[in-house]
Amino acid sequence: MGMVDNPEGLTHTDGRYFRALEGAGNVYAGSMGGLVDNTEVNNDNNQGGNGTDNQAPPETPEIKAAGTTRTISGGLESSGTDLAQEISNMILIQRGYQANTRIITVTDSMLEELVNMKR
């Protein structure tokens, strides 16, 4: 789990993944409820910084304790929509569609009668 000073500085990349940009502030790696012991992360690959060649690796950041971090099962998948309202809207739209198809059917039969009268 990661934590940032400003969550508004994150950019959604794909699925559950986000990228921390400059506006995110400091990025902290954390453990979930003590499942991972606090330790140090060595950044030997010189990753980080703003992409220039003269960036030194950051000093070894420590993984912080979970604190109030918790996992909410299905939290990402749940939406703020009212299911009853959406089903009600769907029924209304379906009835409107059925009424329109009846109008088209009646109009078609009227035109057919008109053509038959002319013959």
C-alpha angles and dihedrals in degrees: 000000000000131000130197133194092236117029089190088071093066122103121207110235107171138332108326095349128108133180120221111224128190092279092060093074120205118004117217125194111216140183125237110246095323096305089129119046118236108265141148127272116216115208100203094154093069090239120162134045123090098302101269119132095238096063115122119215112264118257111271105286115210125230107248126222118264097250107172094348113129137164118240110204110230092001094131093047097049115094136200095241123120105234094200091052092048093050089048090052090048091053091050092050091047091053090049090051091050091050091051092050090052090052091051091048093050092046090050092051091047091052090048090052090049092052091048091051091054092055 
